[in-house]
Amino acid sequence: MAYNLMKRIIERGDYDKAATMDKLDAFLAADRITSEQYKELVEMMGK
């Protein structure tokens, strides 16, 4: 669920990069997303 939500936010492009990275870091630390999902989302933000 966290992965799908963050993916939609990133795809829309309406986000603050630093705040979104903080959220992704927290989701990864809390095992809400996998390291593969984290990597994918971070790469999406770099495009």
C-alpha angles and dihedrals in degrees: 000000000000090000094052092047094050092045091055092048092051093045091054089053094219101123143101107248097215094047091046091051089052090053093048090049090051093048090050093048091049092048091243090128131025124244089251091054090046091053092048093050093047090050090050089055091052093060 
